[in-house]
Amino acid sequence: MKTVIVTGASRGLGLTICQQLLAADYQVVGIARTHTAEFKQLQQQHSGKCHFHAFDMQQIQAIHELCQQLIESYGRPWALVNNAAMGQGSILATLHESQLHQLLQVNLEAPMLMSKYLSRSMLLNGAGRVVNVTSIVAQTGFNGLSVYGATKAGLEGFTRSLARELGKAKVTVNNVAPGYMETEMTSGLQGDKLASIQRRSALRQLATPADVAAAVSYLVSDAAARVTGTTITVDAGSTA
């Protein structure tokens, strides 16, 4: 059974990605700071196939050790899904330097290090998948998300070059870029603001976490063996 490691797995999009991968008969190792009730329920439903490892992606100096532990516990992974991320929520002028550094560490440096250490196993296997969850903000920009957008744009550039580095070993590297989704993050958007976002999309609605997770599942699958170095945008046509 192929093993997929998913960061930011305890809720929202990460949890939905885990659900879909388990349904596709992968062994899933979820990584997050908090072991939520929702993830525990998922483990109960998929006993022996779904595992949890508590880790804070801000602890970048410990990522090498984390990856060693994962390989020792679950074997060489088939795929890595870099989903964990921090939002910004304020303009650059008022963003504290410590917050700026955290965004760079969690959204950019941590996925790079996870990819560095786990792709070594994929190279030994002669096959594998790396999927980075980015954002349409990397291409479109959004008020109050300048550093967040920079981290996601950096991740997209990282993906394209890493795809070149790993391609000879049949390891693919791709992005999935969600737009606004129906999640806890957008639950506070009501009235005119929510209506404006929906009107902006070609389909006049928001994408769901299940829509985005389906794109991740495809890129992890054998069907995507010849897809690499690219970005699948799932935004209900907001950027069309």
N, C-alpha and C positions, 0 to 999 in steps of 0.2 A: 504494500500500500504506500503510495507516494505521500510525503509529508510536506505540508505548506505552513510556513511561519508567517503570522499576521500580526503586525504591531498596531497599537491603538484598538485592540480587539474587544474591549469590554462593553461598548455601547455604540449606538448610532450606526454609521456606515461600517465600521470595523466588525461589529457584531453581525450585521447582515451579510458581509463577505464570508465570515466564518460559517454562517448557516448555509449559504449556498454551496460552499466548498465541501461541507460535510454531506450535503445532499448528493453531491457528485462523487462521493466515496473516497475523498481524501482524508488522511489523518491531519488534523489541524492543531497547531500550537499557537494559542493566543497570548500575546504579550500586552500588558497594560499596567498602569500604576495600581488600579483598584480591581479586585476580584468581585465583580458585581453579581447581584442576584440573577440577572438575566443570563450572564455567562455560566453561572453555576447550573442553571436550569438546562442550558444547552449541553453541558457536560453530562447531566443525568439522562438526557434524551439520546446521547451518543456515547455511551459508556465505552471507554477504551480507545476511542477515536479522537476525542476532544480533550485537550490539555491546556492548562493555564500556567503562565510563568509571570510573576510580579516583577516589574522593572520600570524605572523612570528613565525615559529617554534623555533627560537632562544630564544623567550621569554618564557622559560620553566616554570618560576614561575607563569605565567598567564594561564597555560594549564588547571588547575583545574576549574578556572572561565569560560574558553572557553567551556569546556565540559558541565558545568551547563547551559550555555546559549544555547548550541545546543539542549540539552534535553528539555529545556523549550520551545524553538521555534519549534522543529520538532518532539518531542516525543522521546520515547526510540528507539534507533537505532537497526536495525537488524544486521548491519555489519559495520565494520571499515576497511578501506584499508589504511595502513600506507605506502604511496608512497613518501612523501616529503623527499628529501635528498640533501646533498651537496657533490660535488666532491672534489678531492684533487689536482691533477695536479702538484705535485712537490715531490722530494724525501724528506725523513724524515729529513735529515741533514739541509736542507734549509727551512723547514716548520716552520713558526712562531708559537710560543706557543699559541697565540690567535686563529690561524686557527685550531690548533689541538683541542682546547677546543670547538670551534664551530662545528667541525665535530662530536665530541662525543655528543654534545648537540642535534644537529639536527637529526643525523642519528641513534642514539641509545637511548639517554635519552628521547627525545620527543615521539618516538613511544611507549616506555615503559609507559610513563605517560598517553598518549592518551588511551592506552589499559587498564591501571589501572582504569581510571575513567569511561570509556564508557562500559567496560565489566561488571560493576556493574549493569547497566540496562539490559544487556543480561542475567545475573544471575537471575534477577527478572523476566525476560520474560521466562526463562527456555529454551532458544535457542539463537543462534547467531553465528556470524562469525567474526574472525579477520584474515586479510590477510596482511602479511608483505612483501614488495617488497625488496628483498635482491640483490644479484649479484653473478655471477660465480666467481668473484674475491674473495669471501669469502672462496672458496675452492681451487682455482688455483693460486692465487697471480698474481700481475702485477707490473712491475717497475713503481715507482712514485705513487703508490696507497696503501701504507702500512697501513696508519691510516684508510683510507676509507675501505680497506679490513677487518681491525680489527673490525670496527663498524658493517659491514655486517655479519661477522662471529659471533659477539656477538649477533646480532639480531636473527640469526638462532638458537643459543643455547637458547636464551630467548623463542623463539617460541616453542621449544620442551618441555620445562618445563611448560610453561603456558598452553599448550595443556593438560598436566596432571592435572593441577589445575582446569581448567574449564570444563573438559570433562564430569564430573558427571552431570553437568547442560545442557548437549547437546550443549555446545558452542565449536566450532572447531577453531583451530589456526594453520595456515599454512603459508609457504613461497612460493613466486614465485621468481625465480632467473633468470633474463634476462642475456643474453650475449650481445655482441655488437649489437646495433639496428640501423636501418636507421632513425636517428633523427638529430636534430640540433647539438648534441654533437659529432656525427661522420661525419657530413657533410664536415669537414675540412680534413678528411682522403682521400687522393687521391693516385693514382699511385701504387707503389710497396707495400706501407704499407696497403692500403685497400685490394689489391689483396692477400696479405699474410694472412690477417684475414679471407677472404673468403675461401682461400684454406685450412685453418685450420679446417673449419667446414665440417662435413660429407656431408652436402647438397650443399657445395660450394656457399653459399650465407649467408646474414645476416638475422636474425629474424627481424620482424617489430613490432612496438608498438601494432598493431592489434593482432599479435600472442600472445604477452604477456598479453594483456588485456583479451583475450579469456580465458586464464588460470585463471586469477583473477575472471572473471565472473563465471566460473565453480565452483571455490571454494566458492563463495558467494551463489551459488544456492542450492536448496534442493537436487539436484543430488549428492552433495558432503557431505551429512550428516554424512557419516562414514569415511571421510577422515580427519585426523587431525595429527598434529605433524610432518608433512613431508614437503618436498620441491619439487616443480615442476620446473624443469630447462627448460628454453626456449631459446636456443642458436644455433639453426640449427645444432646441433651436434658438436659444438666446443669442448666440454669436453667429447665427447664419447670415 
